[in-house]
Amino acid sequence: MSELWDFTRISVTQNNLQELKEIWNQWDDEIKQLFYREYDDLPYLLNVKVDKHLFRALAQYWNLAIVASLLER
């Protein structure tokens, strides 16, 4: 069940990323410049290639770290 949940979350994230890329591509240069002024280099993250296996491993490690820290309380 956990693997299905992880896959579903990653798929949703990828779909949202694709939607953001499509929105970005619809904007003209003036709107993009306004966005850059407000959010600096954030749009460059739209072009970062993500290794799915590395992302999944990091997400699992991060989740374990949170659980461990909560159990210590």
Secondary structure, DSSP 8 states (H G I E B T S, - for coil): -HHHHHHHHHHHHHHHHHHHHHHHHHS-HHHHHHHHHHHTTGGGGGG----HHHHHHHHHHHHHHHHHHHHH-
